């Protein structure tokens, strides 16, 4: 797996590339509470902490 270097939040596209899943899967993970996201205007961001926690749980 790719190593996370900075404490930055991710776009849906970045998170989907990181987890090797589709964008709708990322939205589903947010709706299920597996990832934490927020909106900036019309763009959704996923928190670094939730991505890190999910990656650790999947390893």
C-alpha positions as CSV (number, residue, x, y, z in Angstrom):
1,X,0.0,0.0,0.0
2,X,1.0,3.6,-0.6
3,X,2.3,5.3,2.4
4,X,0.5,8.4,3.8
5,X,3.0,11.2,4.3
6,X,1.1,14.4,5.2
7,X,-1.9,15.1,7.4
8,X,-4.0,16.3,4.5
9,X,-7.6,15.7,3.6
10,X,-8.5,13.9,0.4
11,X,-10.9,14.4,-2.4
12,X,-13.2,11.6,-3.4
13,X,-11.1,10.9,-6.5
14,X,-7.9,10.8,-4.4
15,X,-9.5,8.4,-1.8
16,X,-10.8,6.2,-4.6
17,X,-7.4,5.9,-6.2
18,X,-5.8,5.2,-2.8
19,X,-8.2,2.4,-1.9
20,X,-8.5,1.2,-5.5
21,X,-12.3,1.5,-5.5
22,X,-14.8,3.6,-7.5
23,X,-16.0,7.0,-6.5
24,X,-19.5,5.6,-5.7
25,X,-17.9,3.2,-3.3
26,X,-16.2,6.1,-1.4
27,X,-19.6,7.9,-1.2
28,X,-21.1,4.7,0.2
29,X,-18.3,4.4,2.8
30,X,-19.1,8.0,3.8
31,X,-22.8,7.3,4.1
32,X,-22.1,4.1,6.1
33,X,-19.9,6.0,8.5
34,X,-16.7,4.1,7.5
35,X,-15.1,7.4,6.3
36,X,-15.7,10.9,7.6
37,X,-16.3,13.6,5.0
38,X,-17.3,17.2,4.8
39,X,-18.3,19.7,2.1
40,X,-16.3,22.7,0.8
41,X,-18.9,24.3,-1.5
42,X,-20.0,21.5,-3.7
43,X,-16.7,19.4,-3.3
44,X,-16.5,16.7,-0.7
45,X,-13.3,16.1,1.3
46,X,-12.5,13.0,3.3
47,X,-10.5,13.5,6.6
48,X,-7.0,12.3,6.8
49,X,-7.7,10.6,10.1
50,X,-10.6,8.5,8.8
51,X,-8.5,7.4,5.7
52,X,-5.6,6.5,8.0
53,X,-7.9,4.6,10.4
54,X,-9.6,2.6,7.6
55,X,-6.3,1.7,6.0
56,X,-5.0,0.4,9.3
57,X,-8.2,-1.6,9.8
58,X,-7.8,-3.1,6.3
59,X,-4.2,-4.1,6.7
